[in-house]
Amino acid sequence: MKTSKLILPLIFAVVIVIMYFTYFAQTGEIGSFSKFSPGSEINQSIIVEIVKSKGFERDANGNIISFYARDKNNVEAKVTSHEPIVTEIIDAEVVEVFGHMHDNTLNASKVTVIK
């Protein structure tokens, strides 16, 4: 009897784990800017490559505030942030950006180095 009471919670836990790894876990694949609606204020997450040849824009204090990124379709967009971006981005190749698009500029609220 006791084992039959454990089976249902165990099945439920396995389903939750499978759903997490299928739908919510990062894949590490480069995303596409086309999923963003221009002018929308809804923040979304996207993984992009950094375009190092265009450099990094800095504020008066020397903090990085913008850079250029490329998606899987080789579309480039400027990524800007009101907060300083971590300096580790200089050595990074791939980052995850959480933000929204305005024209061809991605306004980031968070930038995380992936690779």
Helices and strands as residue ranges (DSSP letters): H 2-19, I 20-24, G 33-35, E 44-50, G 52-54, E 56-58, E 64-70, E 76-85, G 87-90, E 94-102, E 105-113
